[in-house]
Amino acid sequence: MGNFSIDFLGYVALIINLTSMSMGNVIKLRVLSAIANLIYIIYGLLIHAMPIVIGCSIAVALHSYHIYKQINKQKISKEVIKSQ
């Protein structure tokens, strides 16, 4: 993969990450940010930058945990409303 392609991948991740920050919905923000971080992981592997790979891997895990937690919270809220 050429330098232009690798740089382009990094810029795509940057654009997705910046777009995620404009989201009003927390779940959408976290999903987009997790996708950006997954792309950053690939980018980090391609440029042999382990700090990027490690940091973004941790970010993906944290985003995934919070997405899971938020979705379960919404499911529980819907079940409570139905039971009333």
Order of alpha helices (4+ residues) and beta strands (2+ residues): alpha-alpha-alpha
